[in-house]
Amino acid sequence: MVKALARAFRYQHLLDEGRYASISEMAQAERIERGYLGSLLRLTLLAPNIVEAIIDGRPSESLNLPRLLVPFPVEWAAQHKVVERG
């Protein structure tokens, strides 16, 4: 999960600095499936304390990478409910 978060924030940074004009362009250049790249980029929307818990190696027991790669709520409070529910 830590590696996926690091990649997500790296890819977001590349978009923010204008290195790539779109997710499609980045996916092609980085040789990543566009859908997977989009899923990774969503990780940058996780609540800061969820990101911190993952980086510190103390994520919720119910939290795993496949679960993070499916759409989740953008609102941080709603994310916490989803994570707590398992």
Secondary structure, 3 states (H helix, E strand, C coil): CHHHHHHHHHHHHHHHCCCCCCHHHHHHHHCCCHHHHHHHHHHHHCCHHHHHHHHCCCCCCCCCHHHHCCCCCCCHHHHHHHHHHC
